Amino acid sequence: MEKYNSKWNNKGYLIGRVVDGSIKNVNLFGGEFYQANFAYANKTNDKEFVIPIIFSEKNKKTIDSSIRRNKPVVIRGKLRSYNSDYHLFVLFQVDKAKFDTASIFNPNIISLKAATTKRKGKFINTKNGDGVMNWVCQVAEFNENGECVDMNFIPVVFFGSMAKKIGRLDEKSQYKINMQGIFVNRDYTVRKGEEKVKMTAFEYVVLQVEEITKKTLSQNNVEEEREI
């Protein structure tokens, strides 16, 4: 069994199926990939989510085989984001695909250690009494030499008491939040002129917050982190 590593950041295994007929060629992050829709079930309520994934040629054979055989496939990867026409798009970048579903520990959960940005969403009370709020957080993308080469901006959604706690944080400061969560799709409608248009957002929904640290400057102007 592949064990969970507490040092993982922005990594997870998803078990599900690639939607037949959804594969297309795309050019992203300076390279050529295949993009497809990936459907997987949330084990807590059996709801199926359909998210966008991208993968390279080396994983296409396994993914094509899973479609032909109508068999679940395991994809390992991370969340990536890009901006296009002033819109933020988030997807799951696959670095490995395989069929051994039994060997995966804690599937469909993504570990995320992200830093907050300067502006958070508003805390909203929902009809069932649970609170909800969102905050677009950032996760650095490093190359093989450990150099930061890109920044992924991920919409993060908090619920309940954790939403209240996060909502009280000062957005003028920066925090690092270590989380466990799931990558989901959410449908909503917007009004354009006289008609309503259906849209889909892709977000990271937090199931558990493990640690929150505040970034501060010491007397020697050295950046430090303090747990809160």
N, C-alpha and C positions, 0 to 999 in steps of 0.2 A: 504494500500500500504506500502511495506517495504521501508523505507526512506533511502536515501544515508547518510552515516556517514562519515564526513570529516576526522575522526581519523582512518578510515580504512587504512590498509596497506596490499598490496598483497592480495586483495580480490575482487571478482566480481561475477556477475550472468551471465550465458550463457544460451540462449534459442535456442534449436535445436533438433537434433535427434542423437541417437546412431546408428551407422552403423551396420546393422544386420550381424551376422556371424563374427564380429571382436572381440568379448569378449574372453579373455584368462586369465589364472592364472599367476600371477607374484609375486615375492618376492622382495620388495623394502623397503628401509628406516626401516629395521628391522621388517617388518611385511608382512603378506600375503594380497594381493589385487587382484582385477580384473582389467584388462586393456582393453580399447576399443578405437575405433575411434569415434570422436564426430564431426558432421557436423553442422555448423551454418552460417548464412548469415551476411555479413557486410551491415548495413543499409544505408551506404553512397553510395555504388555502386552495391549492390545486389550480390557481389561476395561471393561464398561459400568457407569457409575455413574448412579443416578437420584436427583436432588436436588430439593428444593422451590424454586420461584421465585415471585416476585410481580411484577406489572406493571400499569401504568395503562391507561386506555382508549385512549390514543394509540398503544400498541403492540399492542392486541388485534387489529386488522385484519391486521397482518403475521403474527401468530402463528396466527390462524384460517386464513389462507391457506396457511401452511406445513403445517398439519394436513390440509387438504383436498387439497393437491397432494402430500402425503407427501414433502416436500422439506426438507433440512436448513436450519436458520435460525441466524443469528448473534445472540447476545444479549450486550450490554455492560452491566456493572453492578458491584455490590459486595456484600459480605457484611453482613447485618444480623442482629440477635438481639433476642429479647424473652423475658420470663419470664411463665409462666402456671402457676398452681398449683404454684409452687416448682420448675418444670422449665424448663431453658434450651432454647429453640428457635432454630436458626440457619437462614437461608435466603438466597437470592441475589436481590437487588432489581434488576430490569431498568430501565435508563434509555433503552435504544435497542435496537430489533430490526430486522434487515435480512437480505437474501439473499446479499449479495456475500461469500461465504466465502473467495474467493481473495485478497482484499485484506487479510486479517488476519494480523498478525505474532504468532507465539508464541501460538496459540490454546489454550484450556483451562488456562492458567496464570494465577494470581491473585497480584499483587504485594501484600505485606502488611507494613506497618511497625507493629508492635504493642508495647505496654508490658506487662510481666509484672504479675500480681497477687500477693497475699501468700502464696498457697498453691499449690504445684505438685504434680503427681502423682509417684508413685514410679517409679524406673528399674526396668524388668523385663527380665530376660534371656529371649529367646524360644528356641524349640526349634532354630532354624537358626543360633543363635549371635549374631544381631543383637539389639541392645538397643532398647527402645522406652520412651518416657515422654511424658506429656502435661502441658500447662500452659495453663490458661484465661487468655488474654491479652485486653487491652482496646484498642479502637480508637475514637477520638473521632469523633463525627458533627457536622459543621459546617454552618451555614446559609450563605446567599449572602453574608452580611456577615462571615463568618469567625468567628462565635460558636459555641462548643461547645454544642449543644442536646441531645445524647444520647450514650450510651456503649454500644458494641457489645461484648459479651463472646463471644469466639470460642475454642472448644476447639482447641488446636494440638497436633499429634502429631509427635514427632521420632523418627527411627530411627538405628540404627548408632552410629558414632563421634560424630555430632552429638548424639544422645540422651545419651551419656555426658558430653559437654561441657556441655550445658544442665543436666544433672542435678547437676553440681558447682557451679552458681551458687547463691549464698546467697539464699534466698527472702525474707530480711529486707530485702534491697535491691531496688530496682526497676531493670529493664533494658529498653532498647528493642532489639528484634530486627527487622532487615530481612530478609525472606524471599521466596522464590518457592515456590509450592506449588499444590496442587489441592484442590478442595472435593469431598468424597466422602461416600457413605453407608456405614455399617457395621452389619451385623445382629448382634445378640447376644440371649441369653436370660437372663431373671431368674426366680427361683423365687418364686411367690406362693402361699403355703400349700402344697398338695400338687401343684400343676401348674406347668409351665414356660411362661412367656409370651415370645413373640418380640417384640423391640423393635428400633428402628432409631435410630442416632445419626448426626448429620451433623457432620463434623469437617473441619478444614483440615490436610492432610498436607503436611509440609515436604519439598521436594525439594532446596532449596539455601538456606543461610544466608549472606547477603552481609555482614552487619555486626552486631555486638553492642556496645552502649554502656551504661555504667552511669551512672545519674543520681545525682549527688552535690551537696552544698552547699559552696560556696566560703567563704572566710573572711568575705566580705561577705554571707553567707546568700543568695547568688544561685545558682539551680539551674544546674548545668553537666552536660555529658555527656562521659564518658571512654571511648574505645574499649578493649575488652579482647580 
